[in-house]
Amino acid sequence: MIGERATEQLDMRAVPEGKRPAEPEAAARWLQQGARLLLAAVDTTGPEVEVWTTLGVPRPARWWIRRLTNEIAVHHADAVLALGRSPAMDPGLAADAVEEWLELLTAAPTGRAAGALPAGGALHLHATDLSAGGEWTVRASTPSITWDREHATTTVTARGSATAVLLLLMGRLHPGHPGLEIDGDTGVLTRWIEHTPF
């Protein structure tokens, strides 16, 4: 899509070598090569050239680097959790993934977060391992939600490392996880998680 400067979705079956190999070592090489191809395509095409995105509308080609970086970070955490271990991301990366998720929820033309918070409800997220840039307040709005980077008194607050906050939003950790501190109406948080699946 980036290399062809496509502004509409391409048929993924038509992408050369687009199918993941079945053999694990070949699949690993295929994934690594895919990352290199993405970076090269953005560099060649130009990071500001608009191309199709999963939002259904074109965005600058660099959008894909951020989207796939955060996608991979969450799925890497899935693998770590499957091994019974605790994922630990760079706090800045995890915070960016939190913010990107909020952007995706509000940018999607489908109104993906509609009904995620009750009328008058608000959610405060606090990444405790960041001295700056680690707080977000999400409020119910018409037709969906709004959010900002402010500290505010809300219906419910979730505190923890940036990794824990991200994995809570992604439904990978539950509100009772020991790495999280929840204050307020946990029902509002549960509703949010159920209405905004990754």
Secondary structure in CASP SS format (residue, H / E / C, confidence):
PFRMAT SS
TARGET T0000
AUTHOR 0000-0000-0000
METHOD secondary structure of the structure
MODEL  1
M C 1.00
I C 1.00
G C 1.00
E C 1.00
R C 1.00
A C 1.00
T C 1.00
E C 1.00
Q C 1.00
L C 1.00
D C 1.00
M H 1.00
R H 1.00
A H 1.00
V C 1.00
P C 1.00
E C 1.00
G C 1.00
K C 1.00
R C 1.00
P C 1.00
A C 1.00
E C 1.00
P H 1.00
E H 1.00
A H 1.00
A H 1.00
A H 1.00
R H 1.00
W H 1.00
L H 1.00
Q H 1.00
Q H 1.00
G H 1.00
A H 1.00
R H 1.00
L H 1.00
L H 1.00
L H 1.00
A H 1.00
A H 1.00
V H 1.00
D H 1.00
T H 1.00
T H 1.00
G C 1.00
P C 1.00
E C 1.00
V C 1.00
E E 1.00
V E 1.00
W C 1.00
T C 1.00
T C 1.00
L C 1.00
G C 1.00
V C 1.00
P C 1.00
R E 1.00
P E 1.00
A C 1.00
R C 1.00
W H 1.00
W H 1.00
I H 1.00
R H 1.00
R H 1.00
L H 1.00
T H 1.00
N H 1.00
E H 1.00
I H 1.00
A H 1.00
V H 1.00
H H 1.00
H H 1.00
A H 1.00
D H 1.00
A H 1.00
V H 1.00
L H 1.00
A H 1.00
L C 1.00
G C 1.00
R C 1.00
S C 1.00
P C 1.00
A C 1.00
M C 1.00
D C 1.00
P H 1.00
G H 1.00
L H 1.00
A H 1.00
A H 1.00
D H 1.00
A H 1.00
V H 1.00
E H 1.00
E H 1.00
W H 1.00
L H 1.00
E H 1.00
L H 1.00
L H 1.00
T H 1.00
A H 1.00
A C 1.00
P C 1.00
T C 1.00
G C 1.00
R C 1.00
A C 1.00
A C 1.00
G C 1.00
A C 1.00
L C 1.00
P C 1.00
A C 1.00
G C 1.00
G C 1.00
A E 1.00
L E 1.00
H E 1.00
L E 1.00
H E 1.00
A E 1.00
T C 1.00
D C 1.00
L C 1.00
S C 1.00
A C 1.00
G C 1.00
G C 1.00
E E 1.00
W E 1.00
T E 1.00
V E 1.00
R E 1.00
A E 1.00
S C 1.00
T C 1.00
P C 1.00
S C 1.00
I E 1.00
T E 1.00
W E 1.00
D E 1.00
R C 1.00
E C 1.00
H C 1.00
A C 1.00
T C 1.00
T C 1.00
T C 1.00
V E 1.00
T E 1.00
A E 1.00
R E 1.00
G E 1.00
S C 1.00
A H 1.00
T H 1.00
A H 1.00
V H 1.00
L H 1.00
L H 1.00
L H 1.00
L H 1.00
M C 1.00
G C 1.00
R C 1.00
L C 1.00
H C 1.00
P C 1.00
G C 1.00
H C 1.00
P C 1.00
G C 1.00
L E 1.00
E E 1.00
I E 1.00
D E 1.00
G E 1.00
D C 1.00
T H 1.00
G H 1.00
V H 1.00
L H 1.00
T H 1.00
R H 1.00
W H 1.00
I H 1.00
E H 1.00
H H 1.00
T C 1.00
P C 1.00
F C 1.00
END
